Amino acid sequence: MNSPKSCVIVGAGLTGATAACELARQGFRVRVYERADVIGGHVRTEWLRGIPYEPHGAHIFHTDDTAVWNLVSKYTDFVPYQHRVTIRVRSHQLSWPLQRSELSRLEEWPQVERELSSLPPEPDTTNFATYCRSLMGQTLYDLCVRNYTMKQWGRAPEELSASVAVNRVELRDDDYRGLFRDRHQGWPERGYTDLVENLLDSAEIHLGSRSPATTWPRSRGPASPSWSRRHSTTSSAVNWARWNGAGSGSSASSFPASHSPRRRWW
Ligand SMILES: Cc1cc2nc3c(=O)[nH]c(=O)nc-3n(C[C@H](O)[C@H](O)[C@H](O)COP(=O)(O)OP(=O)(O)OC[C@H]3O[C@@H](n4cnc5c(N)ncnc54)[C@H](O)[C@@H]3O)c2cc1C
């Protein structure tokens, strides 16, 4: 029988896991090298006393691409979730993105209204600040965007590219209050690590394994056991490798328990 085609993926975040899943589906033998001791990358979910949290910041899964949604839905159940954001301007609670219909509550409304009536036809893409000012006027920009942007990015908005603002800053007039407009939105019921783990189900994973390109194997055949051993940590508690179910137990039991809390939390 022919040896399966072989490939190496660096990183067990959502991108690496998705690539691993697709390549395994196409018949490749897939090895994933992850420098951290845990899978998941930025979307990793941890659990504390049964409560999930994402150490790198909360993520909402959203896509307009039905093929993407159908793919991930094979690997996790989603809790329906629509993210809504509000901001506080003095005593006023406003929707984010801003809605024109709410702006008349502001004491500055007469000035805001004048500025909105004289906006340029196209946004000024010189930098982040010019983009926002040309979208909503100076007053709204100063009230709602400027200080937050400086806090979040640690830089003056004039130093940021307009491209940073394009998908983040809007002035809406449709009273739609969800942050995202994508058709498909949700949160994986058992967290993102569970999703990534399921995507990686057919791959051989090497955790705690930084893999500079110079050490990748040249041959396309199956890895020699000594190569795998060289590139895996053997002593740190969270190192595991398996190939097509050849390891012990299911993918869930192959993970250290603390990284795979397969429990329902609502
Ligand atoms: C605070 C925050 C909130 C976000 N919110 C959302 C959201 O709500 N919705 C959304 O769609 N997106 C959101 N994003 C973006 C999202 O996190 C990323 O698009 C996504 O996680 C990227 O996945 P990735 O696999 O490409 O990269 P990563 O998650 O960074 O994974 C890369 C992996 O590769 C490993 N690696 C890197 N170099 C090596 C090496 N040399 N050898 C071995 N391993 C290596 C890393 O350790 C890591 O595990 C958010 C991002 C942040 C920071």
The ligand as a Tripos MOL2 file, in Angstrom:
@<TRIPOS>MOLECULE
LIG
   53    58     1     0     0
SMALL
NO_CHARGES

@<TRIPOS>ATOM
      1 C1         -8.6940   40.1470   22.1540 C.3       1 LIG1
      2 C2         -9.0510   39.5000   20.8210 C.ar      1 LIG1
      3 C3        -10.3820   39.3180   20.5040 C.ar      1 LIG1
      4 C4        -10.7240   38.7570   19.2810 C.ar      1 LIG1
      5 N1        -12.0420   38.5660   19.0240 N.ar      1 LIG1
      6 C5        -12.3990   37.9500   17.8970 C.ar      1 LIG1
      7 C6        -13.7650   37.6660   17.6490 C.ar      1 LIG1
      8 O1        -14.6400   37.9770   18.4530 O.2       1 LIG1
      9 N2        -14.0870   37.0270   16.4830 N.ar      1 LIG1
     10 C7        -13.1280   36.6830   15.5790 C.ar      1 LIG1
     11 O2        -13.4790   36.1080   14.5390 O.2       1 LIG1
     12 N3        -11.8170   36.9420   15.7860 N.ar      1 LIG1
     13 C8        -11.4380   37.5720   16.9100 C.ar      1 LIG1
     14 N4        -10.1120   37.8090   17.1360 N.ar      1 LIG1
     15 C9         -9.1290   37.3560   16.1480 C.3       1 LIG1
     16 C10        -8.8060   35.8530   16.3620 C.3       1 LIG1
     17 O3         -8.2850   35.6690   17.6630 O.3       1 LIG1
     18 C11        -7.7490   35.4000   15.3700 C.3       1 LIG1
     19 O4         -8.1370   35.7490   14.0530 O.3       1 LIG1
     20 C12        -7.5480   33.8750   15.3800 C.3       1 LIG1
     21 O5         -7.5040   33.3540   16.6900 O.3       1 LIG1
     22 C13        -6.2540   33.5920   14.6590 C.3       1 LIG1
     23 O6         -6.0190   32.1920   14.6680 O.3       1 LIG1
     24 P1         -4.6640   31.6350   14.1120 P.3       1 LIG1
     25 O7         -4.7010   30.1460   14.2500 O.co2     1 LIG1
     26 O8         -4.3900   32.2040   12.7650 O.co2     1 LIG1
     27 O9         -3.5380   32.2710   15.0450 O.3       1 LIG1
     28 P2         -3.2490   31.9800   16.6260 P.3       1 LIG1
     29 O10        -4.5010   31.7790   17.3800 O.co2     1 LIG1
     30 O11        -2.3020   33.0470   17.0560 O.co2     1 LIG1
     31 O12        -2.4900   30.6020   16.5640 O.3       1 LIG1
     32 C14        -1.1600   30.4810   16.1140 C.3       1 LIG1
     33 C15        -0.5330   29.3240   16.8840 C.3       1 LIG1
     34 O13         0.7520   29.0550   16.3230 O.3       1 LIG1
     35 C16         1.6750   28.8410   17.3750 C.3       1 LIG1
     36 N5          3.0020   29.1550   16.8300 N.ar      1 LIG1
     37 C17         3.4390   30.3510   16.3770 C.ar      1 LIG1
     38 N6          4.7110   30.2270   15.9250 N.ar      1 LIG1
     39 C18         5.0730   28.9230   16.0990 C.ar      1 LIG1
     40 C19         6.2720   28.1700   15.8330 C.ar      1 LIG1
     41 N7          7.3680   28.7340   15.2820 N.pl3     1 LIG1
     42 N8          6.3000   26.8530   16.1410 N.ar      1 LIG1
     43 C20         5.1940   26.2670   16.6940 C.ar      1 LIG1
     44 N9          4.0580   26.9270   16.9710 N.ar      1 LIG1
     45 C21         3.9890   28.2360   16.6820 C.ar      1 LIG1
     46 C22         1.2060   29.7750   18.4770 C.3       1 LIG1
     47 O14         1.6530   29.3490   19.7540 O.3       1 LIG1
     48 C23        -0.3330   29.6540   18.3530 C.3       1 LIG1
     49 O15        -0.8740   28.6150   19.1410 O.3       1 LIG1
     50 C24        -9.7200   38.3870   18.3500 C.ar      1 LIG1
     51 C25        -8.3820   38.5740   18.6840 C.ar      1 LIG1
     52 C26        -8.0290   39.1240   19.8970 C.ar      1 LIG1
     53 C27        -6.5720   39.3020   20.2320 C.3       1 LIG1
@<TRIPOS>BOND
     1     1     2 1
     2     2     3 ar
     3     2    52 ar
     4     3     4 ar
     5     4     5 ar
     6     4    50 ar
     7     5     6 ar
     8     6     7 ar
     9     6    13 1
    10     7     8 2
    11     7     9 ar
    12     9    10 ar
    13    10    11 2
    14    10    12 ar
    15    12    13 ar
    16    13    14 ar
    17    14    15 1
    18    14    50 ar
    19    15    16 1
    20    16    17 1
    21    16    18 1
    22    18    19 1
    23    18    20 1
    24    20    21 1
    25    20    22 1
    26    22    23 1
    27    23    24 1
    28    24    25 2
    29    24    26 1
    30    24    27 1
    31    27    28 1
    32    28    29 2
    33    28    30 1
    34    28    31 1
    35    31    32 1
    36    32    33 1
    37    33    34 1
    38    33    48 1
    39    34    35 1
    40    35    36 1
    41    35    46 1
    42    36    37 ar
    43    36    45 ar
    44    37    38 ar
    45    38    39 ar
    46    39    40 ar
    47    39    45 ar
    48    40    41 1
    49    40    42 ar
    50    42    43 ar
    51    43    44 ar
    52    44    45 ar
    53    46    47 1
    54    46    48 1
    55    48    49 1
    56    50    51 ar
    57    51    52 ar
    58    52    53 1
@<TRIPOS>SUBSTRUCTURE
     1 LIG1         1 GROUP 0 **** ****
